[in-house]
Amino acid sequence: MVKFNFSNNDFIKIKDEAENFYKTIGEVNCPYLGEKIAFNIKGFKHLKFKSDRQARPYRDQYPRLKLLRLAPEVLRKSHTVQDILKVKRFEAQKTNSRWEHVLKDVTYYGFIAVL
């Protein structure tokens, strides 16, 4: 992975830009999955956090946030999956008007595309 040199001011600027851009994406059609991918708050949280209470280090967040603008285009053009990771995780789920953590099967996909 490429190493980025950045200051706290650079990080704050990129984080704000990425958050504003993320809000504008909405949904993107992915030909590999044959369905639309929603860019919701849960996805943005995944960029910043490893789990509910564990934030990613800034050196891990920075490249994700900086390169976020390429993600919709990669999904639109990608007909190939590079990585699939299947895990069981506790996910927050609202049940009977309260939030509970439920163990669920979660699949992460990594896509590649030539831009």
Backbone as CSV, one residue per row, in Angstrom:
resi,resn,N_x,N_y,N_z,CA_x,CA_y,CA_z,C_x,C_y,C_z
1,MET,0.844,-1.176,0.000,0.000,0.000,0.000,0.891,1.241,0.000
2,VAL,0.442,2.280,-0.638,1.172,3.534,-0.727,1.148,4.226,0.631
3,LYS,2.281,4.803,1.017,2.330,5.554,2.272,2.071,7.017,1.980
4,PHE,1.257,7.630,2.807,0.926,9.038,2.668,1.546,9.810,3.813
5,ASN,2.142,10.938,3.491,2.626,11.858,4.514,1.596,12.962,4.646
6,PHE,1.100,13.178,5.865,0.063,14.181,6.056,0.139,14.749,7.461
7,SER,-0.357,15.963,7.589,-0.425,16.620,8.893,-1.846,16.494,9.432
8,ASN,-2.052,16.929,10.663,-3.403,16.906,11.240,-4.353,17.779,10.427
9,ASN,-3.851,18.928,9.953,-4.688,19.805,9.123,-5.075,19.125,7.815
10,ASP,-4.129,18.402,7.203,-4.421,17.653,5.976,-5.499,16.606,6.244
11,PHE,-5.362,15.908,7.367,-6.320,14.858,7.696,-7.717,15.442,7.888
12,ILE,-7.824,16.517,8.622,-9.131,17.147,8.874,-9.757,17.608,7.560
13,LYS,-8.944,18.196,6.692,-9.443,18.675,5.395,-9.966,17.507,4.551
14,ILE,-9.190,16.433,4.446,-9.580,15.273,3.650,-10.817,14.610,4.255
15,LYS,-10.885,14.529,5.577,-12.039,13.909,6.241,-13.314,14.686,5.935
16,ASP,-13.240,16.028,6.027,-14.410,16.859,5.736,-14.835,16.746,4.272
17,GLU,-13.862,16.771,3.353,-14.162,16.634,1.928,-14.791,15.273,1.632
18,ALA,-14.236,14.218,2.226,-14.748,12.868,1.993,-16.172,12.732,2.525
19,GLU,-16.425,13.294,3.692,-17.769,13.199,4.276,-18.794,13.928,3.407
20,ASN,-18.428,15.102,2.925,-19.336,15.852,2.044,-19.574,15.109,0.730
21,PHE,-18.514,14.537,0.157,-18.649,13.779,-1.086,-19.508,12.534,-0.862
22,TYR,-19.271,11.837,0.236,-19.989,10.595,0.531,-21.491,10.826,0.587
23,LYS,-21.895,11.956,1.138,-23.317,12.279,1.252,-23.980,12.452,-0.116
24,THR,-23.196,12.766,-1.136,-23.749,13.010,-2.471,-23.842,11.752,-3.331
25,ILE,-23.218,10.662,-2.924,-23.136,9.472,-3.788,-24.481,8.763,-3.927
26,GLY,-25.115,8.441,-2.839,-26.386,7.714,-2.905,-26.180,6.248,-3.208
27,GLU,-26.562,5.827,-4.422,-26.417,4.431,-4.846,-25.616,4.344,-6.135
28,VAL,-24.916,3.218,-6.298,-24.124,2.967,-7.499,-24.423,1.553,-7.967
29,ASN,-24.666,1.386,-9.262,-24.914,0.061,-9.815,-23.601,-0.695,-9.965
30,CYS,-23.542,-1.908,-9.432,-22.343,-2.743,-9.513,-22.628,-3.921,-10.437
31,PRO,-21.949,-3.992,-11.602,-22.209,-5.083,-12.543,-21.830,-6.453,-11.991
32,TYR,-20.811,-6.533,-11.155,-20.399,-7.831,-10.605,-21.498,-8.420,-9.725
33,LEU,-22.048,-7.617,-8.837,-23.094,-8.095,-7.937,-24.476,-8.066,-8.578
34,GLY,-24.613,-7.300,-9.657,-25.886,-7.207,-10.346,-26.945,-6.466,-9.540
35,GLU,-26.513,-5.535,-8.727,-27.453,-4.754,-7.929,-26.838,-3.412,-7.554
36,LYS,-27.657,-2.558,-6.986,-27.188,-1.244,-6.568,-26.579,-1.326,-5.170
37,ILE,-25.489,-0.607,-4.995,-24.794,-0.537,-3.716,-25.127,0.805,-3.085
38,ALA,-25.626,0.773,-1.869,-25.987,2.005,-1.152,-24.787,2.521,-0.376
39,PHE,-24.507,3.783,-0.539,-23.469,4.459,0.239,-24.179,5.148,1.400
40,ASN,-24.366,4.401,2.481,-25.086,4.929,3.635,-24.126,5.237,4.782
41,ILE,-24.666,5.681,5.898,-23.841,6.070,7.038,-23.049,4.890,7.580
42,LYS,-23.587,3.699,7.456,-22.888,2.508,7.934,-21.590,2.289,7.144
43,GLY,-21.633,2.563,5.845,-20.434,2.427,5.023,-19.378,3.464,5.368
44,PHE,-19.816,4.696,5.622,-18.849,5.729,5.989,-18.235,5.417,7.348
45,LYS,-19.035,4.876,8.237,-18.533,4.485,9.554,-17.463,3.405,9.399
46,HIS,-17.635,2.496,8.427,-16.659,1.444,8.170,-15.305,2.023,7.741
47,LEU,-15.322,3.155,7.053,-14.070,3.794,6.654,-13.299,4.339,7.851
48,LYS,-14.028,4.743,8.882,-13.410,5.388,10.040,-13.198,4.470,11.240
49,PHE,-13.962,3.380,11.306,-13.901,2.501,12.476,-13.706,1.049,12.076
50,LYS,-12.945,0.318,12.892,-12.804,-1.126,12.700,-13.992,-1.852,13.311
51,SER,-14.461,-1.361,14.433,-15.641,-1.918,15.091,-16.367,-0.762,15.775
52,ASP,-17.452,-1.065,16.465,-18.261,-0.009,17.079,-17.455,0.962,17.937
53,ARG,-16.530,0.448,18.689,-15.808,1.302,19.638,-14.315,1.422,19.357
54,GLN,-13.875,0.949,18.204,-12.449,0.989,17.890,-12.219,1.751,16.591
55,ALA,-11.739,2.980,16.720,-11.462,3.806,15.543,-10.211,3.302,14.838
56,ARG,-10.203,3.431,13.527,-8.994,3.107,12.768,-7.955,4.192,13.037
57,PRO,-6.680,3.839,13.021,-5.646,4.874,13.163,-5.734,5.863,11.989
58,TYR,-5.307,7.096,12.221,-5.345,8.113,11.160,-4.586,7.648,9.929
59,ARG,-3.478,6.952,10.103,-2.681,6.498,8.941,-3.447,5.470,8.111
60,ASP,-4.453,4.813,8.712,-5.307,3.874,7.991,-6.517,4.600,7.385
61,GLN,-7.062,5.563,8.100,-8.220,6.318,7.606,-7.849,7.204,6.428
62,TYR,-6.697,7.847,6.489,-6.335,8.858,5.490,-6.401,8.340,4.047
63,PRO,-5.749,7.212,3.711,-5.839,6.771,2.310,-7.257,6.353,1.909
64,ARG,-8.017,5.781,2.838,-9.398,5.398,2.532,-10.223,6.632,2.184
65,LEU,-10.068,7.675,2.998,-10.837,8.900,2.782,-10.343,9.662,1.564
66,LYS,-9.033,9.682,1.351,-8.463,10.418,0.217,-8.870,9.791,-1.118
67,LEU,-8.933,8.471,-1.168,-9.237,7.773,-2.416,-10.724,7.446,-2.565
68,LEU,-11.541,7.875,-1.627,-12.971,7.601,-1.654,-13.630,8.072,-2.948
69,ARG,-13.170,9.177,-3.518,-13.784,9.717,-4.736,-13.714,8.732,-5.905
70,LEU,-12.793,7.761,-5.840,-12.665,6.771,-6.908,-13.607,5.581,-6.730
71,ALA,-14.128,5.374,-5.522,-14.928,4.185,-5.211,-16.164,4.018,-6.102
72,PRO,-16.979,5.063,-6.311,-18.155,4.858,-7.176,-17.786,4.431,-8.590
73,GLU,-16.731,5.010,-9.122,-16.312,4.675,-10.488,-15.776,3.245,-10.555
74,VAL,-15.027,2.827,-9.536,-14.520,1.454,-9.496,-15.687,0.474,-9.464
75,LEU,-16.695,0.749,-8.644,-17.858,-0.142,-8.576,-18.614,-0.193,-9.906
76,ARG,-18.758,0.960,-10.567,-19.481,1.000,-11.852,-18.770,0.200,-12.935
77,LYS,-17.434,0.227,-12.930,-16.661,-0.384,-14.012,-16.174,-1.789,-13.698
78,SER,-16.285,-2.210,-12.453,-15.691,-3.473,-12.045,-16.559,-4.666,-12.414
79,HIS,-15.963,-5.563,-13.186,-16.607,-6.832,-13.507,-15.843,-7.974,-12.835
80,THR,-14.851,-7.594,-12.013,-13.984,-8.570,-11.365,-13.889,-8.257,-9.885
81,VAL,-13.973,-9.293,-9.080,-13.780,-9.111,-7.640,-12.364,-9.580,-7.311
82,GLN,-11.667,-8.829,-6.496,-10.301,-9.183,-6.137,-10.250,-9.961,-4.834
83,ASP,-11.155,-9.648,-3.921,-11.069,-10.235,-2.595,-12.468,-10.414,-2.018
84,ILE,-12.702,-11.542,-1.395,-13.948,-11.778,-0.674,-13.576,-12.274,0.714
85,LEU,-14.132,-11.618,1.725,-13.879,-11.993,3.114,-15.216,-12.228,3.799
86,LYS,-15.414,-13.438,4.302,-16.651,-13.770,5.013,-16.321,-13.963,6.483
87,VAL,-17.039,-13.233,7.329,-16.810,-13.297,8.767,-18.150,-13.271,9.497
88,LYS,-18.119,-13.625,10.759,-19.267,-13.452,11.636,-18.946,-12.285,12.547
89,ARG,-19.885,-11.321,12.618,-19.673,-10.121,13.428,-20.940,-9.784,14.177
90,PHE,-20.750,-9.123,15.291,-21.901,-8.584,15.993,-22.264,-7.264,15.342
91,GLU,-23.481,-7.179,14.846,-23.982,-5.979,14.185,-25.143,-5.417,14.987
92,ALA,-25.212,-4.089,15.069,-26.317,-3.435,15.764,-27.597,-3.598,14.945
93,GLN,-28.657,-4.008,15.607,-29.932,-4.224,14.933,-31.046,-3.807,15.881
94,LYS,-31.994,-3.052,15.351,-33.109,-2.598,16.173,-34.176,-3.688,16.213
95,THR,-34.493,-4.143,17.422,-35.496,-5.175,17.625,-36.420,-4.741,18.756
96,ASN,-37.710,-4.754,18.485,-38.691,-4.367,19.512,-38.365,-3.017,20.144
97,SER,-38.096,-2.036,19.316,-37.839,-0.649,19.736,-36.571,-0.469,20.557
98,ARG,-35.638,-1.396,20.478,-34.361,-1.200,21.163,-33.235,-1.808,20.330
99,TRP,-32.041,-1.283,20.538,-30.886,-1.739,19.782,-30.237,-2.917,20.491
100,GLU,-29.948,-3.950,19.722,-29.253,-5.124,20.224,-28.114,-5.452,19.277
101,HIS,-27.094,-6.120,19.786,-26.013,-6.608,18.939,-26.268,-8.073,18.640
102,VAL,-26.403,-8.379,17.339,-26.760,-9.712,16.879,-25.610,-10.256,16.033
103,LEU,-25.249,-11.509,16.252,-24.200,-12.143,15.463,-24.739,-12.445,14.066
104,LYS,-24.062,-11.916,13.047,-24.511,-12.085,11.659,-23.345,-12.483,10.768
105,ASP,-23.679,-13.119,9.648,-22.681,-13.378,8.612,-22.504,-12.086,7.817
106,VAL,-21.256,-11.652,7.652,-20.945,-10.429,6.924,-19.950,-10.780,5.826
107,THR,-20.187,-10.281,4.620,-19.280,-10.519,3.498,-18.729,-9.178,3.018
108,TYR,-17.408,-9.087,2.946,-16.732,-7.904,2.430,-16.169,-8.250,1.052
109,TYR,-16.368,-7.353,0.083,-15.860,-7.537,-1.259,-14.823,-6.466,-1.561
110,GLY,-13.749,-6.864,-2.237,-12.738,-5.918,-2.706,-12.752,-5.943,-4.224
111,PHE,-12.955,-4.771,-4.833,-13.053,-4.683,-6.287,-11.859,-3.959,-6.888
112,ILE,-11.574,-4.297,-8.149,-10.528,-3.623,-8.899,-11.123,-3.145,-10.224
113,ALA,-10.535,-2.087,-10.761,-10.934,-1.592,-12.071,-9.787,-0.741,-12.615
114,VAL,-9.684,-0.689,-13.908,-8.698,0.165,-14.552,-9.400,1.479,-14.858
115,LEU,-8.895,2.558,-14.272,-9.522,3.881,-14.479,-8.644,4.741,-15.358
